[in-house]
Amino acid sequence: MTIPDRPVRIPRPAFFVAWNHVGGGTLPPVIDPDDTYATADFSRELARRTMSRFEALRLATPDGRLTPQFRATLELLAAPERELYCWTSFVHRPDDNGAALVASAGRDAVRLITDHRSIQLDPIPAHELAASLAGALPDYAPARISHLRVPVACFNGRSVDPLSEASGQADQMRHLSRTERAAVHKLYAATRHGGNRIRSTPLTVYDLTRAGRILAFASTDTNGCQEATMCPGNRATLIDALNLTVNGLA
């Protein structure tokens, strides 16, 4: 493995120092740019202290260079072949909002977990991207519902027989959509082909206060019609959905 074999947790400002050390470029999608104004003197002092801290963490050499392993991690994050990522928003605890991303290139893969204070980087198996992202979500019991799928037009209340099975499922889905939430997680997949990045439509995970966790997404059936789906948000279902999504971009 060419990336560090242990977890690394650093403050967000330190991550930006490291990122600029390898040439900057487009940040991972879950990392917002640092727009904080700083004088040149402050920036130099921050960089000096950060590199000293990196040296203590064995992420930099005494002559002020990032280690090859740490540099490889940042370069992987800058241009992964495959990535899965999510944003988490807590309804009543906004200070705990955060995001996670898993990315791979060749045989190497890394998971990035962040909030407004720090960034953690974990080495992960390249063949377990979906499981590693699902593992970054907070624990929450899955909802006890059946697998619900209806045409989007039906979900929106158009062109449906009110006595049909689809109508009943659509009613249940609309009810779940209006139910009180504890948190919402937006999940995406992306791949790169010849320098072009392709991103999926989102998968949405709702942590419902009373019902539990559900997974919701839209898809296209074999006839080209849009369908809306809701199902229990257990770990296995999330992993399957993420794998299907990223593989569908290949």
Buried (B, 14 or more C-beta within 10 A) or exposed (E): EBBBEEEBEBEBBBBBBBBEBBEEEEBBBBBEEBEEEEEEEEEEEBBEEBBEBBBEBEBBEEEEBBBEBBBBBBBBBBBBBBBBBBBBBBEEEEEEEBBBBBBBBEEBBBBBBBBEEBBBBBBBEBEBBBBBBBBBBEEBEBBEBEEBBBBBBBBEEEEBEEEEEBBEBBBBBEEBBEEEBBBBBBBBBBBBEEEEBEEBEBBBBBBBEEBBBBBBBBBEEEEEEEBBBBBBBBBEBBBBBBBBBBEEBE
